[in-house]
């Protein structure tokens, strides 16, 4: 074991009722390094990190911290050993302040039974300042912060405890350009301080930018560890899935766009949407790009009827369509896949069957409102097979599916509703490489059938890869529109930051 | 896996039969069922409200309201039996509709909205009856209360029909499914294009209807319409629904198991009466058994 090694996990096994989430999980972490952990969903990455952080207990294998074998039976054990984890879904209390959240498990300090608010807020602000985030104030309610800043608070929580190992699970999924840059600066600072960082992510460009090493898992097994400098992106992907890089963004055969499906003019809604205009034709994939806070989701929610419109017009299939609620939109043929899959996109505790048919129940009921269950089951199974959803039984809860398959069920709902236009808000967020490709193929198929598709995305490669046209938003307004060969990284960024493109 | 409620019932039946030989007689069982017809009907309405993640504290007061309305129609207005019952039931539905509007459109918390309706309904009941019970004429309520089909009291069959209707709606209709979905995640259901406000209003209207019906049932057994009945009956209804495996946060609940919950509650009182437990300790024991029943529910849910 090298001198610098602070954590080693060997042959970790974890099973859930006969199914192995991990068969041979291994990783070797060194101080002052950023170590990427990659693998498809279901490969065992989150399981392995949960074992390390004490959230679950391993069934077999060993863990060594600084050379000594340890047993991590609870999150408290791992915290004491200096391990911290920041999950994709934050565990913050939105009604409490930043300082309260950071020091949530040691509010009263090392002595005393009463909280010293002045000292608590001061310590918290010092911590934030030292990480160059002084614009976050320690007394702000966390629920009012943007998602990106909430993540900074989460990281501070870990840092307030003298962390040796910091695990970040898909940290940039909810960040955009500027924030990602700041996060990377923060990680470099921590690296210099000797912290070991585990970077669990699907984002190739980022991994190649800041990580030193990468460990690959596949189907619960350790495949290999490499220095980033010694491996190429193609080789990485091949060892993860065996697929070639060029297949990552299949475009398929695009048809000639047809008639206009949606026309939005001078849309304004609340504080976030000021002046948005765009149009969409049948058979087109329109991308909506922008930095966080640009108002993309809010604009589409206003079109869909999920948020109040203050001004502007929306025309759907040529007719004025001032949708007052999502119900009106769905009836007209417009569907929207929300950004937050778990809270808004699916009903986690309901069955796959219920989730698939809920937007068009008329199709599976007779006139009395009675369900035609057998017919429904048939239709649902056909649709799920068409979308290559991996499931055991349509009666199982959606929560039993992996993230990618949950997203496909969310998409299945709109396909079942026979929409002529679907808005996808971050369709591949938190979805593994394999399922991402399948979702792009689904989008391709939709447009060849004449459906109009809007894709809100923060991933530039995704936008460039699958969109025919792109509108870019900044500060609640559309700053520009790109099509065909003009859709380039530099054009997208310049428009997103409000710099006029030539 | 979902048999915990039934197992509890079987255990209680066995224990009761061992404790008292008067328990497992046709007369006692029929009596037990007959006494709980009102609560069964009320619990059906409560179940649907709880499925949406809400609660209805007004049902006890609304049953008093229903019993007073039916008696007043018979006595003061001289309406026929059927019409009086229909008026009473519809009045309950109207009050429930108002509650539903408060919850769905004014966006009041169900606890507060139904707490207020509880006081209002009780007030109406006292106002209409002038504070005293109203004797219903011979040949009206007593006919229904004593009617039999073979050996079974008509009231029990009526309860069975009501339960069957709710069972079918819960399991086999789009309405039932959406009610469950709304309680499971109302935001996601709304974004899926469903107008959830309508479903909320209907669910509280149904609860009001069932509560008033329970009041009418009470009138058929006591032959009077009384403004003071049903106090804390809403708690029995909630307990039955929860013993039947429902989640108070919504999205989960069962018709038949709620009925078993009602029977379990009734059985506890029944056996304690047969054995001669004084009334005050009965309340303590009943509460403890409810705690035990819900714990068993919670335990089996976690192991599933």
Interface residues (C-beta under 8 A of the other chain):
Chain A: X306 X325 X326 X327 X329 X330 X331 X335 X336 X338 X343 X344 X345 X346 X347 X348 X349 X350 X354 X358 X359 X361 X362 X364 X365 X368 X369 X370 X371 X373 X413 X417
Chain B: X172 X173 X174 X175 X177 X178 X180 X181 X184 X185 X187 X188 X189 X190 X191 X192 X193 X194 X195 X251 X252
